Amino acid sequence: LRVPAVFIVDGRPLPSLRGTIIVLHDAGFDPDETIDWLLTPEETIGVAPIEALLAGRKSEVRRVAATLA
């Protein structure tokens, strides 16, 4: 089992990641699709969702994720 390094901040999982993963799971994403979505630039956000989460844009990322169902 491997976790992308960008998901870890100060030795711990990025706090906003958990809820975002739940939203993606609720939208029907499997674990591989979830990781792919988080790491791939998203046109509606302007950057990869993980970059937006790292920048504190949790609500925006989750809003977009919720529309993917």
Biopython code that builds the backbone (N, CA, C, O; Angstrom):
import numpy as np
from Bio.PDB.StructureBuilder import StructureBuilder

atoms = [
    (1, "LEU", "N", (0.854, -1.184, 0.000)),
    (1, "LEU", "CA", (0.000, 0.000, 0.000)),
    (1, "LEU", "C", (0.887, 1.231, 0.000)),
    (1, "LEU", "O", (1.799, 1.348, 0.819)),
    (2, "ARG", "N", (0.620, 2.150, -0.920)),
    (2, "ARG", "CA", (1.405, 3.379, -1.010)),
    (2, "ARG", "C", (0.477, 4.578, -0.984)),
    (2, "ARG", "O", (-0.632, 4.542, -1.516)),
    (3, "VAL", "N", (0.947, 5.626, -0.362)),
    (3, "VAL", "CA", (0.213, 6.885, -0.289)),
    (3, "VAL", "C", (1.063, 7.946, -0.975)),
    (3, "VAL", "O", (2.242, 8.098, -0.653)),
    (4, "PRO", "N", (0.474, 8.685, -1.922)),
    (4, "PRO", "CA", (1.261, 9.755, -2.556)),
    (4, "PRO", "C", (1.804, 10.725, -1.505)),
    (4, "PRO", "O", (1.078, 11.146, -0.604)),
    (5, "ALA", "N", (3.061, 11.067, -1.626)),
    (5, "ALA", "CA", (3.718, 11.946, -0.647)),
    (5, "ALA", "C", (3.001, 13.275, -0.500)),
    (5, "ALA", "O", (3.003, 13.856, 0.586)),
    (6, "VAL", "N", (2.396, 13.762, -1.550)),
    (6, "VAL", "CA", (1.716, 15.054, -1.495)),
    (6, "VAL", "C", (0.493, 15.014, -0.559)),
    (6, "VAL", "O", (-0.009, 16.062, -0.155)),
    (7, "PHE", "N", (0.020, 13.821, -0.221)),
    (7, "PHE", "CA", (-1.113, 13.687, 0.696)),
    (7, "PHE", "C", (-0.694, 13.848, 2.159)),
    (7, "PHE", "O", (-1.546, 13.952, 3.041)),
    (8, "ILE", "N", (0.618, 13.870, 2.416)),
    (8, "ILE", "CA", (1.136, 13.950, 3.774)),
    (8, "ILE", "C", (1.735, 15.328, 4.027)),
    (8, "ILE", "O", (2.547, 15.812, 3.238)),
    (9, "VAL", "N", (1.337, 15.953, 5.119)),
    (9, "VAL", "CA", (1.848, 17.268, 5.511)),
    (9, "VAL", "C", (2.308, 17.169, 6.961)),
    (9, "VAL", "O", (1.540, 16.779, 7.841)),
    (10, "ASP", "N", (3.545, 17.518, 7.198)),
    (10, "ASP", "CA", (4.113, 17.444, 8.548)),
    (10, "ASP", "C", (3.960, 16.045, 9.161)),
    (10, "ASP", "O", (3.681, 15.904, 10.352)),
    (11, "GLY", "N", (4.148, 15.021, 8.332)),
    (11, "GLY", "CA", (4.099, 13.656, 8.813)),
    (11, "GLY", "C", (2.718, 13.082, 9.031)),
    (11, "GLY", "O", (2.588, 11.956, 9.511)),
    (12, "ARG", "N", (1.677, 13.836, 8.687)),
    (12, "ARG", "CA", (0.295, 13.387, 8.895)),
    (12, "ARG", "C", (-0.498, 13.582, 7.610)),
    (12, "ARG", "O", (-0.138, 14.427, 6.790)),
    (13, "PRO", "N", (-1.571, 12.817, 7.420)),
    (13, "PRO", "CA", (-2.415, 13.036, 6.243)),
    (13, "PRO", "C", (-3.009, 14.452, 6.259)),
    (13, "PRO", "O", (-3.385, 14.959, 7.316)),
    (14, "LEU", "N", (-3.087, 15.069, 5.109)),
    (14, "LEU", "CA", (-3.700, 16.384, 4.981)),
    (14, "LEU", "C", (-5.119, 16.314, 5.557)),
    (14, "LEU", "O", (-5.920, 15.502, 5.093)),
    (15, "PRO", "N", (-5.448, 17.142, 6.555)),
    (15, "PRO", "CA", (-6.747, 17.034, 7.229)),
    (15, "PRO", "C", (-7.960, 17.114, 6.297)),
    (15, "PRO", "O", (-8.946, 16.410, 6.516)),
    (16, "SER", "N", (-7.908, 17.947, 5.277)),
    (16, "SER", "CA", (-9.056, 18.111, 4.387)),
    (16, "SER", "C", (-9.234, 16.948, 3.425)),
    (16, "SER", "O", (-10.232, 16.883, 2.707)),
    (17, "LEU", "N", (-8.287, 16.042, 3.407)),
    (17, "LEU", "CA", (-8.338, 14.912, 2.481)),
    (17, "LEU", "C", (-9.446, 13.930, 2.848)),
    (17, "LEU", "O", (-10.133, 13.425, 1.961)),
    (18, "ARG", "N", (-9.630, 13.656, 4.110)),
    (18, "ARG", "CA", (-10.607, 12.650, 4.553)),
    (18, "ARG", "C", (-12.009, 12.956, 4.038)),
    (18, "ARG", "O", (-12.635, 12.110, 3.398)),
    (19, "GLY", "N", (-12.497, 14.144, 4.310)),
    (19, "GLY", "CA", (-13.846, 14.514, 3.878)),
    (19, "GLY", "C", (-13.982, 14.553, 2.365)),
    (19, "GLY", "O", (-15.033, 14.211, 1.822)),
    (20, "THR", "N", (-12.932, 14.965, 1.690)),
    (20, "THR", "CA", (-12.952, 15.015, 0.234)),
    (20, "THR", "C", (-13.039, 13.602, -0.335)),
    (20, "THR", "O", (-13.769, 13.360, -1.296)),
    (21, "ILE", "N", (-12.302, 12.682, 0.252)),
    (21, "ILE", "CA", (-12.360, 11.287, -0.199)),
    (21, "ILE", "C", (-13.756, 10.710, 0.037)),
    (21, "ILE", "O", (-14.249, 9.941, -0.788)),
    (22, "ILE", "N", (-14.386, 11.063, 1.129)),
    (22, "ILE", "CA", (-15.751, 10.605, 1.408)),
    (22, "ILE", "C", (-16.709, 11.120, 0.337)),
    (22, "ILE", "O", (-17.554, 10.369, -0.151)),
    (23, "VAL", "N", (-16.584, 12.391, -0.031)),
    (23, "VAL", "CA", (-17.438, 12.967, -1.082)),
    (23, "VAL", "C", (-17.232, 12.212, -2.397)),
    (23, "VAL", "O", (-18.200, 11.887, -3.083)),
    (24, "LEU", "N", (-15.984, 11.937, -2.745)),
    (24, "LEU", "CA", (-15.694, 11.210, -3.983)),
    (24, "LEU", "C", (-16.243, 9.780, -3.922)),
    (24, "LEU", "O", (-16.777, 9.275, -4.909)),
    (25, "HIS", "N", (-16.112, 9.139, -2.771)),
    (25, "HIS", "CA", (-16.659, 7.788, -2.599)),
    (25, "HIS", "C", (-18.179, 7.822, -2.794)),
    (25, "HIS", "O", (-18.742, 6.963, -3.474)),
    (26, "ASP", "N", (-18.829, 8.808, -2.200)),
    (26, "ASP", "CA", (-20.284, 8.954, -2.348)),
    (26, "ASP", "C", (-20.676, 9.194, -3.806)),
    (26, "ASP", "O", (-21.783, 8.848, -4.217)),
    (27, "ALA", "N", (-19.776, 9.782, -4.584)),
    (27, "ALA", "CA", (-20.025, 10.037, -6.010)),
    (27, "ALA", "C", (-19.755, 8.796, -6.857)),
    (27, "ALA", "O", (-19.965, 8.816, -8.070)),
    (28, "GLY", "N", (-19.288, 7.714, -6.224)),
    (28, "GLY", "CA", (-19.085, 6.470, -6.938)),
    (28, "GLY", "C", (-17.651, 6.183, -7.350)),
    (28, "GLY", "O", (-17.403, 5.231, -8.090)),
    (29, "PHE", "N", (-16.701, 6.990, -6.886)),
    (29, "PHE", "CA", (-15.297, 6.786, -7.235)),
    (29, "PHE", "C", (-14.712, 5.635, -6.425)),
    (29, "PHE", "O", (-14.974, 5.512, -5.228)),
    (30, "ASP", "N", (-13.913, 4.787, -7.088)),
    (30, "ASP", "CA", (-13.182, 3.762, -6.357)),
    (30, "ASP", "C", (-11.849, 4.378, -5.912)),
    (30, "ASP", "O", (-11.541, 5.499, -6.315)),
    (31, "PRO", "N", (-11.057, 3.685, -5.101)),
    (31, "PRO", "CA", (-9.810, 4.274, -4.594)),
    (31, "PRO", "C", (-8.854, 4.759, -5.690)),
    (31, "PRO", "O", (-8.272, 5.836, -5.564)),
    (32, "ASP", "N", (-8.686, 3.984, -6.754)),
    (32, "ASP", "CA", (-7.780, 4.402, -7.829)),
    (32, "ASP", "C", (-8.298, 5.652, -8.543)),
    (32, "ASP", "O", (-7.529, 6.564, -8.846)),
    (33, "GLU", "N", (-9.597, 5.687, -8.807)),
    (33, "GLU", "CA", (-10.197, 6.862, -9.457)),
    (33, "GLU", "C", (-10.075, 8.094, -8.563)),
    (33, "GLU", "O", (-9.856, 9.203, -9.052)),
    (34, "THR", "N", (-10.217, 7.900, -7.273)),
    (34, "THR", "CA", (-10.095, 9.001, -6.315)),
    (34, "THR", "C", (-8.695, 9.609, -6.375)),
    (34, "THR", "O", (-8.543, 10.828, -6.459)),
    (35, "ILE", "N", (-7.685, 8.762, -6.331)),
    (35, "ILE", "CA", (-6.305, 9.255, -6.381)),
    (35, "ILE", "C", (-6.045, 9.956, -7.707)),
    (35, "ILE", "O", (-5.441, 11.029, -7.740)),
    (36, "ASP", "N", (-6.498, 9.354, -8.793)),
    (36, "ASP", "CA", (-6.313, 9.970, -10.108)),
    (36, "ASP", "C", (-6.959, 11.355, -10.162)),
    (36, "ASP", "O", (-6.355, 12.306, -10.657)),
    (37, "TRP", "N", (-8.183, 11.463, -9.653)),
    (37, "TRP", "CA", (-8.881, 12.749, -9.695)),
    (37, "TRP", "C", (-8.148, 13.797, -8.855)),
    (37, "TRP", "O", (-8.003, 14.944, -9.277)),
    (38, "LEU", "N", (-7.698, 13.408, -7.692)),
    (38, "LEU", "CA", (-7.004, 14.353, -6.816)),
    (38, "LEU", "C", (-5.699, 14.860, -7.425)),
    (38, "LEU", "O", (-5.299, 15.996, -7.170)),
    (39, "LEU", "N", (-5.039, 14.041, -8.218)),
    (39, "LEU", "CA", (-3.728, 14.405, -8.755)),
    (39, "LEU", "C", (-3.756, 15.015, -10.159)),
    (39, "LEU", "O", (-2.746, 15.539, -10.628)),
    (40, "THR", "N", (-4.901, 14.949, -10.826)),
    (40, "THR", "CA", (-5.023, 15.439, -12.197)),
    (40, "THR", "C", (-5.595, 16.856, -12.203)),
    (40, "THR", "O", (-6.579, 17.124, -11.514)),
    (41, "PRO", "N", (-4.997, 17.761, -12.965)),
    (41, "PRO", "CA", (-5.561, 19.121, -13.034)),
    (41, "PRO", "C", (-7.043, 19.083, -13.404)),
    (41, "PRO", "O", (-7.455, 18.374, -14.322)),
    (42, "GLU", "N", (-7.817, 19.851, -12.678)),
    (42, "GLU", "CA", (-9.268, 19.928, -12.862)),
    (42, "GLU", "C", (-9.595, 21.305, -13.429)),
    (42, "GLU", "O", (-9.313, 22.331, -12.810)),
    (43, "GLU", "N", (-10.190, 21.306, -14.608)),
    (43, "GLU", "CA", (-10.470, 22.560, -15.316)),
    (43, "GLU", "C", (-11.281, 23.543, -14.473)),
    (43, "GLU", "O", (-10.989, 24.739, -14.474)),
    (44, "THR", "N", (-12.283, 23.063, -13.765)),
    (44, "THR", "CA", (-13.158, 23.969, -13.008)),
    (44, "THR", "C", (-12.463, 24.577, -11.787)),
    (44, "THR", "O", (-12.903, 25.601, -11.264)),
    (45, "ILE", "N", (-11.373, 23.940, -11.336)),
    (45, "ILE", "CA", (-10.623, 24.449, -10.185)),
    (45, "ILE", "C", (-9.402, 25.243, -10.635)),
    (45, "ILE", "O", (-8.963, 26.172, -9.956)),
    (46, "GLY", "N", (-8.862, 24.864, -11.787)),
    (46, "GLY", "CA", (-7.697, 25.560, -12.327)),
    (46, "GLY", "C", (-6.365, 24.907, -11.990)),
    (46, "GLY", "O", (-5.334, 25.260, -12.562)),
    (47, "VAL", "N", (-6.384, 23.970, -11.075)),
    (47, "VAL", "CA", (-5.193, 23.207, -10.676)),
    (47, "VAL", "C", (-5.662, 21.803, -10.304)),
    (47, "VAL", "O", (-6.859, 21.518, -10.308)),
    (48, "ALA", "N", (-4.714, 20.932, -9.983)),
    (48, "ALA", "CA", (-5.091, 19.614, -9.463)),
    (48, "ALA", "C", (-5.796, 19.809, -8.118)),
    (48, "ALA", "O", (-5.376, 20.649, -7.322)),
    (49, "PRO", "N", (-6.852, 19.052, -7.855)),
    (49, "PRO", "CA", (-7.565, 19.202, -6.586)),
    (49, "PRO", "C", (-6.662, 19.138, -5.354)),
    (49, "PRO", "O", (-6.897, 19.867, -4.391)),
    (50, "ILE", "N", (-5.635, 18.283, -5.360)),
    (50, "ILE", "CA", (-4.752, 18.211, -4.194)),
    (50, "ILE", "C", (-4.024, 19.533, -3.984)),
    (50, "ILE", "O", (-3.790, 19.935, -2.844)),
    (51, "GLU", "N", (-3.663, 20.211, -5.068)),
    (51, "GLU", "CA", (-3.011, 21.515, -4.939)),
    (51, "GLU", "C", (-3.967, 22.529, -4.309)),
    (51, "GLU", "O", (-3.565, 23.334, -3.469)),
    (52, "ALA", "N", (-5.226, 22.481, -4.721)),
    (52, "ALA", "CA", (-6.221, 23.387, -4.144)),
    (52, "ALA", "C", (-6.431, 23.068, -2.662)),
    (52, "ALA", "O", (-6.568, 23.982, -1.849)),
    (53, "LEU", "N", (-6.457, 21.791, -2.306)),
    (53, "LEU", "CA", (-6.606, 21.428, -0.890)),
    (53, "LEU", "C", (-5.422, 21.929, -0.073)),
    (53, "LEU", "O", (-5.594, 22.448, 1.030)),
    (54, "LEU", "N", (-4.238, 21.774, -0.613)),
    (54, "LEU", "CA", (-3.044, 22.261, 0.087)),
    (54, "LEU", "C", (-3.067, 23.782, 0.255)),
    (54, "LEU", "O", (-2.465, 24.315, 1.187)),
    (55, "ALA", "N", (-3.762, 24.476, -0.648)),
    (55, "ALA", "CA", (-3.872, 25.932, -0.584)),
    (55, "ALA", "C", (-5.053, 26.388, 0.279)),
    (55, "ALA", "O", (-5.318, 27.585, 0.388)),
    (56, "GLY", "N", (-5.764, 25.426, 0.893)),
    (56, "GLY", "CA", (-6.869, 25.784, 1.774)),
    (56, "GLY", "C", (-8.206, 25.969, 1.076)),
    (56, "GLY", "O", (-9.114, 26.576, 1.644)),
    (57, "ARG", "N", (-8.346, 25.466, -0.129)),
    (57, "ARG", "CA", (-9.575, 25.642, -0.905)),
    (57, "ARG", "C", (-10.482, 24.413, -0.818)),
    (57, "ARG", "O", (-11.013, 23.944, -1.825)),
    (58, "LYS", "N", (-10.647, 23.908, 0.391)),
    (58, "LYS", "CA", (-11.398, 22.679, 0.658)),
    (58, "LYS", "C", (-12.838, 22.749, 0.153)),
    (58, "LYS", "O", (-13.297, 21.818, -0.509)),
    (59, "SER", "N", (-13.548, 23.811, 0.444)),
    (59, "SER", "CA", (-14.957, 23.913, 0.060)),
    (59, "SER", "C", (-15.125, 23.867, -1.451)),
    (59, "SER", "O", (-16.025, 23.199, -1.959)),
    (60, "GLU", "N", (-14.268, 24.570, -2.165)),
    (60, "GLU", "CA", (-14.335, 24.586, -3.624)),
    (60, "GLU", "C", (-14.109, 23.194, -4.194)),
    (60, "GLU", "O", (-14.836, 22.763, -5.089)),
    (61, "VAL", "N", (-13.115, 22.493, -3.684)),
    (61, "VAL", "CA", (-12.806, 21.148, -4.163)),
    (61, "VAL", "C", (-13.971, 20.214, -3.893)),
    (61, "VAL", "O", (-14.340, 19.428, -4.765)),
    (62, "ARG", "N", (-14.547, 20.281, -2.729)),
    (62, "ARG", "CA", (-15.657, 19.394, -2.385)),
    (62, "ARG", "C", (-16.917, 19.719, -3.175)),
    (62, "ARG", "O", (-17.683, 18.817, -3.515)),
    (63, "ARG", "N", (-17.141, 20.992, -3.469)),
    (63, "ARG", "CA", (-18.278, 21.383, -4.314)),
    (63, "ARG", "C", (-18.156, 20.736, -5.691)),
    (63, "ARG", "O", (-19.119, 20.172, -6.211)),
    (64, "VAL", "N", (-16.965, 20.823, -6.271)),
    (64, "VAL", "CA", (-16.728, 20.221, -7.590)),
    (64, "VAL", "C", (-16.862, 18.706, -7.503)),
    (64, "VAL", "O", (-17.504, 18.095, -8.358)),
    (65, "ALA", "N", (-16.272, 18.098, -6.496)),
    (65, "ALA", "CA", (-16.337, 16.644, -6.342)),
    (65, "ALA", "C", (-17.790, 16.166, -6.230)),
    (65, "ALA", "O", (-18.147, 15.121, -6.775)),
    (66, "ALA", "N", (-18.604, 16.915, -5.538)),
    (66, "ALA", "CA", (-19.999, 16.523, -5.340)),
    (66, "ALA", "C", (-20.792, 16.545, -6.643)),
    (66, "ALA", "O", (-21.809, 15.858, -6.743)),
    (67, "THR", "N", (-20.365, 17.299, -7.625)),
    (67, "THR", "CA", (-21.073, 17.366, -8.900)),
    (67, "THR", "C", (-20.695, 16.227, -9.833)),
    (67, "THR", "O", (-21.272, 16.107, -10.913)),
    (68, "LEU", "N", (-19.751, 15.397, -9.447)),
    (68, "LEU", "CA", (-19.237, 14.350, -10.326)),
    (68, "LEU", "C", (-20.069, 13.071, -10.302)),
    (68, "LEU", "O", (-19.800, 12.144, -11.065)),
    (69, "ALA", "N", (-21.054, 13.014, -9.451)),
    (69, "ALA", "CA", (-21.876, 11.796, -9.329)),
    (69, "ALA", "C", (-22.669, 11.527, -10.595)),
    (69, "ALA", "O", (-23.409, 10.546, -10.662)),
]
sb = StructureBuilder()
sb.init_structure("model")
sb.init_model(0)
sb.init_chain("A")
sb.init_seg("    ")
for serial, (resi, resn, name, xyz) in enumerate(atoms, 1):
    if name == "N":
        sb.init_residue(resn, " ", resi, " ")
    sb.init_atom(name, np.array(xyz, "f"), 0.0, 1.0, " ", f" {name:<3s}", serial, name[0])
structure = sb.get_structure()
